[in-house]
């Protein structure tokens, strides 16, 4: 994860993130675990959406 200033503004920044997923989700337990981790990453970074 990397954070960079948002243009010329001192009150914003851009956050870039990549995810490595070694295998597909095959069980409900794994899906819940993955979904919780993605949710945590988005809430921690205060990202309103993924583009």
C-alpha positions as CSV (number, residue, x, y, z in Angstrom):
1,X,0.0,0.0,0.0
2,X,1.3,3.4,-0.9
3,X,-0.1,6.9,-0.1
4,X,0.7,10.0,-2.2
5,X,-0.4,13.6,-1.9
6,X,-3.6,14.4,-3.7
7,X,-2.5,16.8,-6.3
8,X,-1.7,20.2,-4.8
9,X,-4.0,19.8,-1.8
10,X,-2.7,19.3,1.7
11,X,-6.0,17.8,3.0
12,X,-6.1,14.8,0.6
13,X,-4.0,11.9,-0.5
14,X,-4.3,9.0,-3.0
15,X,-3.9,5.4,-1.7
16,X,-2.9,2.6,-4.0
17,X,-3.2,-1.0,-3.0
18,X,-2.7,-4.4,-4.7
19,X,-3.9,-7.8,-3.4
20,X,-2.2,-11.1,-4.1
21,X,-4.7,-14.0,-4.2
22,X,-3.0,-17.3,-4.5
23,X,-6.1,-19.4,-5.0
24,X,-9.9,-19.1,-5.6
25,X,-12.3,-19.1,-2.6
26,X,-13.8,-22.6,-2.4
27,X,-15.7,-22.6,0.9
28,X,-18.1,-20.3,2.7
29,X,-15.6,-20.0,5.6
30,X,-12.9,-18.8,3.2
31,X,-15.3,-16.3,1.5
32,X,-16.3,-14.8,4.8
33,X,-12.6,-14.5,5.9
34,X,-11.7,-12.8,2.5
35,X,-14.7,-10.5,2.7
36,X,-13.9,-9.4,6.2
37,X,-10.3,-8.6,5.2
38,X,-11.3,-6.6,2.2
39,X,-13.8,-4.7,4.3
40,X,-11.1,-4.0,6.9
41,X,-8.7,-2.7,4.3
42,X,-11.3,-0.4,2.8
43,X,-12.4,1.0,6.1
44,X,-8.8,1.4,7.4
45,X,-7.8,3.3,4.3
46,X,-11.1,5.3,4.3
47,X,-11.7,4.5,0.7
48,X,-15.2,5.4,-0.6
49,X,-14.9,3.0,-3.6
50,X,-12.6,0.9,-5.7
51,X,-11.9,2.1,-9.3
